Amino acid sequence: MPSATRLVLVLLFGSIDLDAKVKVDSDFPGGSVVVDELDEKARTLRFRPKNYKNKGWACWWSFKVYGLKPGEVWKLGLQGSGFAVPKRASVSSDGKTWKHSAPGKRSGKLHVYEIEVPAETTWFAWGPAFVLADAKRLVENTAKAKVGAKAYVLCKSQEGHEVPALRWEPKGNNNQPALWIQARQHAWEAGSSWVCQGLVEWLASNDQAAVKLRQTARIHIVPIMDVDNVERGAGGKNQIPHDHNRDWSDQPRYPEVAAAQDCIKRLNKEGTFALFLDLHNPGPGDGKPFFFGSPDSHLNPKRKENQKRFHEHCLKTLGKHPLGLSEKVRVTGAGYHPLWRRISKNWVAENTTAHSVNLTLETTWNSPHSTLQGYLNYGATLGQSIASYLESAP
């Protein structure tokens, strides 16, 4: 087959078979790749993330390769930089359990991962993939566990996907604290959904603090906000005209944001709104997780006191996790972005009770501890932090 024809096929299809047994495929939820070159004899694959027009940064990549021989070493050359290039690729033999590769090495314009393939069909991704089916499974399994949780559909997305959510709303008076926790306003930040799952699994556990929290607080959790771009395999961040985390206004564009706003307003009206957490992943150079908070204009003395107390509880728990936690809370105010008031936590601060704590948690994705299990453990530890904070309330 002429090389020009091969290139055309690569650009037209998410799957390519170059007259050989080895085949690359991204035609599945969350799949994203452009294959520039595949050499079965040399066992090399050169690729890059697919760029979906107007759908945000081209940084997420996820694909599977058929026809491999377990135990062989392949060289995967990623063309990209910055957010698209993790130090370690994530590798799976079943598309469910993920492990890190060895750190890749820079070679010209490529970041090359040398990987001993574990199975005839092997998945490779920017990070451990978490798609709509995983969110549904998490929500449904938790609801079936008989721990007081109920599954519900937050809304339907612009493209018609049901957005799964979970709630605990135990009976009681209006003094029960209300919590809203969401992940994945930026589709590429898959680690945030795994942190969310770790939190949910801890809440549903027999841990005494988890049992007390779910019996005494109204808790709503959304594992994926930008469902459409997650399923598409797009980055979502800075999509046109703006992404989900710049959409928190009086006239939101995205159904997920509008539905979340309605729920948060209801929770605030019915009782004591205590905590809003928006789960994200930060930049490639952020070696330790950290919180983004609102500017001083949104922090009255009581809210500032509560935020400081919550952060201190997190430092005592998350700070001991291998990923750690920064002692500094960064700020997203007027100098951060022109649409800073439309960032979720800032909108929540403007529209909930004066003592609520509203933060973005940025969990590091580019460290040896940023594994599926590392994220799950971090989410569970976050749950412990929330419980100890609410328990210490004066």
C-alpha positions in Angstrom: 0.0 0.0 0.0 1.5 3.4 -0.9 2.6 5.5 2.0 0.3 8.4 1.0 -2.7 6.1 1.0 -1.8 4.9 4.4 -1.6 8.4 5.8 -5.1 9.2 4.4 -6.5 6.1 6.1 -4.9 7.2 9.4 -6.5 10.6 9.2 -9.9 9.4 8.2 -10.4 6.6 10.7 -9.9 6.0 14.4 -8.7 2.5 13.6 -5.9 1.5 11.3 -4.7 -1.9 10.1 -1.6 -1.7 8.0 -1.8 -5.0 6.2 -0.7 -6.7 9.5 -2.1 -8.4 12.5 -1.6 -5.5 14.8 -4.5 -3.1 14.8 -5.1 0.2 16.7 -8.6 1.1 17.7 -10.2 4.1 19.4 -13.8 3.5 18.4 -15.2 3.3 21.9 -16.4 5.7 24.5 -13.6 8.0 25.5 -11.3 6.8 22.7 -9.0 9.3 21.1 -6.0 8.8 18.9 -4.4 9.7 15.6 -1.8 7.1 14.5 1.0 8.6 12.5 3.1 5.5 12.0 2.9 1.9 13.0 5.8 -0.6 12.4 4.9 -4.1 13.5 8.4 -5.5 12.8 10.2 -2.7 14.7 7.4 -2.8 17.3 7.0 1.0 17.3 3.9 3.2 17.3 3.9 6.9 16.8 0.7 8.7 17.8 -1.0 11.9 19.1 -4.3 12.9 20.7 -7.2 13.6 18.3 -8.1 17.2 18.0 -11.9 17.7 18.1 -12.7 21.1 16.7 -14.1 23.5 19.3 -14.2 20.8 21.9 -11.3 21.9 24.0 -7.6 21.0 24.4 -6.3 18.1 22.4 -4.6 16.5 25.5 -6.6 13.3 26.2 -5.6 10.1 24.4 -7.0 6.5 24.9 -6.8 3.6 22.5 -6.4 -0.2 22.4 -4.1 -2.3 20.3 -5.0 -5.8 19.0 -2.7 -8.6 17.8 0.1 -8.0 20.3 2.3 -10.8 21.7 2.4 -10.6 25.5 5.8 -10.0 26.8 7.1 -8.1 23.8 8.4 -4.6 24.3 6.8 -1.9 22.2 8.0 1.7 21.8 5.1 4.2 21.9 6.1 7.6 20.7 3.7 10.4 21.7 3.8 13.6 19.7 2.8 16.4 22.0 3.7 18.5 25.0 2.5 19.9 28.3 -0.9 18.6 29.4 -0.9 15.9 26.7 2.2 14.2 28.0 2.2 12.3 31.3 5.5 11.1 32.5 4.1 7.6 32.6 1.4 6.1 30.4 -1.4 4.1 31.8 -1.7 0.5 30.6 -4.4 -2.1 31.0 -5.1 -5.6 29.8 -8.8 -5.4 30.3 -9.8 -1.7 30.0 -10.7 -1.7 33.7 -7.6 -2.1 35.8 -4.7 0.2 35.1 -1.0 0.4 35.9 1.7 2.9 35.1 4.4 2.3 32.6 8.0 3.1 33.3 8.7 6.8 32.8 8.9 7.8 29.2 11.9 9.6 27.6 12.1 12.6 25.3 13.4 11.9 21.9 13.1 14.9 19.6 9.5 15.8 19.3 8.3 12.5 20.8 7.9 11.3 24.3 8.7 7.6 24.1 7.3 5.0 26.4 8.9 1.5 26.3 6.2 -0.9 27.4 6.2 -4.7 27.9 2.7 -5.5 26.7 0.7 -7.6 29.1 -1.9 -9.1 26.7 -2.8 -9.7 23.1 -5.2 -6.8 23.4 -3.8 -3.9 25.5 -5.3 -0.5 26.3 -3.1 2.6 26.5 -4.2 5.9 27.9 -3.2 9.3 29.2 -4.5 8.1 32.6 -6.9 5.5 33.9 -10.0 5.9 31.8 -13.3 6.7 33.5 -16.3 7.1 31.2 -20.1 7.4 31.5 -20.5 3.6 31.9 -18.2 3.8 35.0 -20.2 6.6 36.5 -23.5 4.7 36.0 -22.0 1.6 37.5 -20.7 3.5 40.5 -24.0 5.2 41.1 -26.2 2.1 40.6 -24.0 -0.2 42.7 -24.0 2.3 45.6 -27.7 2.7 45.4 -28.1 -1.2 45.5 -25.8 -1.4 48.5 -28.6 -0.3 50.9 -26.6 2.4 52.6 -29.2 5.1 52.2 -28.1 6.3 48.8 -30.4 6.9 45.9 -29.4 7.1 42.2 -30.9 9.8 40.1 -30.4 11.5 36.8 -29.2 15.1 37.2 -30.3 16.0 33.7 -29.8 15.1 30.0 -26.7 16.6 28.4 -26.8 18.6 25.2 -26.2 15.4 23.2 -28.9 13.4 25.1 -26.8 11.5 27.6 -28.2 10.9 31.0 -26.0 12.4 33.7 -25.9 10.0 36.7 -25.8 11.4 40.2 -26.1 10.1 43.7 -27.7 11.5 46.8 -28.1 10.8 50.5 -31.0 12.8 52.0 -31.7 11.3 55.4 -34.8 12.4 57.2 -34.3 15.1 59.8 -34.6 18.8 60.6 -33.3 21.6 58.4 -30.1 21.8 60.4 -28.5 18.9 58.5 -25.5 20.1 56.6 -25.8 19.9 52.8 -22.8 18.9 50.6 -22.4 19.1 46.9 -19.4 17.3 45.3 -18.8 17.1 41.6 -16.0 16.0 39.2 -15.0 16.3 35.6 -16.1 19.7 34.5 -13.1 19.3 32.2 -13.4 16.0 30.4 -9.7 15.2 30.2 -9.3 15.3 34.0 -10.1 11.6 34.5 -8.3 11.3 37.8 -10.9 13.6 39.4 -13.6 11.0 38.7 -11.5 8.3 40.4 -11.0 10.5 43.4 -14.8 10.9 43.4 -15.3 7.2 43.2 -12.9 6.7 46.2 -15.0 9.2 48.2 -18.3 7.4 47.3 -16.9 4.0 48.2 -15.7 5.3 51.5 -19.2 6.9 52.2 -20.8 3.5 51.5 -18.4 1.6 53.7 -18.7 0.4 57.3 -16.2 3.0 58.5 -17.9 4.6 61.6 -17.2 8.1 60.4 -18.7 7.3 57.0 -21.8 5.8 58.5 -22.4 8.8 60.7 -21.8 11.3 57.9 -24.3 9.7 55.5 -26.9 9.5 58.3 -26.6 13.1 59.3 -25.8 15.1 56.1 -27.5 15.7 52.8 -25.0 14.7 50.2 -25.1 15.0 46.4 -22.4 13.7 44.2 -21.9 13.9 40.4 -19.0 11.8 39.1 -18.9 13.4 35.6 -20.2 16.8 34.6 -19.0 17.1 31.0 -20.5 13.8 29.9 -20.5 14.6 26.2 -16.8 15.3 25.9 -15.9 12.4 28.1 -17.7 10.0 25.8 -16.3 11.8 22.7 -12.8 11.5 23.9 -12.2 15.3 23.7 -10.4 17.5 26.3 -13.2 19.8 27.1 -11.0 22.4 28.7 -11.5 25.8 27.0 -14.0 24.5 24.5 -15.8 27.1 22.4 -17.5 29.4 23.5 -16.4 28.3 27.0 -16.2 25.2 29.2 -18.4 24.0 32.0 -16.3 25.8 34.7 -16.9 29.2 33.0 -20.6 28.6 32.6 -21.9 29.3 36.2 -24.0 32.3 35.4 -27.7 33.3 35.4 -28.0 31.9 31.9 -25.9 28.7 31.8 -25.3 27.1 28.4 -24.8 23.5 29.7 -27.8 21.5 31.1 -25.5 19.9 33.7 -24.5 23.3 35.1 -28.2 24.6 35.1 -29.3 21.4 37.0 -26.5 21.6 39.5 -27.4 25.3 40.2 -31.0 24.4 40.8 -30.2 21.6 43.2 -27.7 23.8 45.1 -30.2 26.6 45.4 -32.8 24.1 46.7 -30.4 22.6 49.3 -29.4 26.1 50.4 -33.0 27.2 50.8 -34.1 24.1 52.7 -31.4 24.2 55.3 -27.7 24.6 56.0 -25.5 24.5 52.9 -22.1 23.6 54.3 -19.6 22.5 51.6 -19.1 22.6 47.8 -16.2 20.7 46.3 -15.3 20.7 42.6 -12.8 17.9 41.8 -10.2 18.6 39.1 -6.7 17.7 38.0 -4.1 20.5 37.7 -1.1 21.3 35.4 1.6 18.8 34.6 4.1 20.6 36.9 2.0 20.6 40.0 3.6 18.0 42.1 1.3 18.2 45.1 -2.5 18.5 45.2 -3.9 21.9 46.3 -7.1 23.9 46.7 -8.3 26.8 44.7 -10.5 29.2 46.8 -12.5 32.3 46.1 -11.0 35.8 46.5 -11.5 37.9 49.7 -14.5 39.6 48.1 -16.3 36.3 48.5 -14.9 35.4 52.0 -16.7 37.1 54.9 -15.1 36.5 58.3 -17.2 33.3 59.1 -16.6 31.7 55.7 -12.9 32.5 55.9 -12.8 30.9 59.3 -14.6 27.8 58.1 -12.4 27.5 55.0 -9.3 27.7 57.2 -10.7 25.0 59.6 -11.6 22.7 56.7 -8.1 23.1 55.1 -6.5 22.3 58.4 -8.5 19.1 58.7 -7.5 18.2 55.2 -3.8 18.8 55.9 -4.0 16.4 58.9 -5.4 13.6 56.6 -4.7 14.3 53.0 -1.4 15.8 53.9 -0.3 12.3 55.1 -1.3 10.6 51.9 1.6 9.9 49.5 0.2 12.6 47.1 0.1 15.1 50.0 -1.6 18.5 50.1 -0.3 22.0 49.7 -0.4 24.3 52.7 -1.3 27.2 50.4 -4.8 27.8 49.1 -4.6 29.4 45.6 -7.2 32.0 44.5 -9.3 32.3 41.4 -10.2 36.0 41.3 -10.2 38.8 38.8 -6.5 38.3 38.0 -7.1 34.6 37.2 -9.6 34.7 34.3 -11.9 37.3 32.8 -14.9 35.0 33.6 -13.8 34.4 37.2 -17.2 35.1 38.6 -18.6 32.2 36.4 -16.2 29.7 38.0 -18.3 27.2 39.9 -17.1 27.8 43.4 -17.3 31.5 43.1 -20.9 31.3 41.9 -21.8 29.0 44.8 -20.1 31.4 47.2 -22.4 34.2 45.9 -25.5 32.0 46.0 -25.3 30.1 49.3 -25.3 30.8 53.0 -22.6 33.1 54.3 -20.7 30.3 56.2 -20.4 27.8 53.4 -17.0 26.5 52.3 -16.6 26.4 48.5 -13.4 25.0 47.0 -11.8 23.3 44.0 -9.6 20.4 44.7 -6.8 19.8 42.2 -5.4 16.3 42.5 -1.9 15.8 41.0 -1.9 13.5 37.9 1.8 13.5 37.0 3.4 11.7 39.9 4.2 8.0 40.6 1.3 8.0 43.1 -1.3 9.2 40.5 -2.5 5.7 39.9 -6.0 4.3 39.9 -5.6 3.0 43.5 -3.8 6.2 44.5 -6.8 8.3 43.4 -9.3 6.0 45.1 -7.3 6.2 48.4 -7.1 9.9 48.1 -10.9 10.1 47.6 -11.5 8.0 50.7 -9.1 10.2 52.7 -11.0 13.2 51.5 -14.2 11.7 52.9 -12.5 11.4 56.3 -11.4 15.0 56.1 -15.0 16.1 55.4 -16.4 14.0 58.3 -13.8 15.4 60.8 -14.5 19.0 59.6 -18.3 18.7 60.1 -17.8 16.8 63.4 -15.7 19.7 64.7 -18.2 22.4 63.9 -18.9 24.7 66.8 
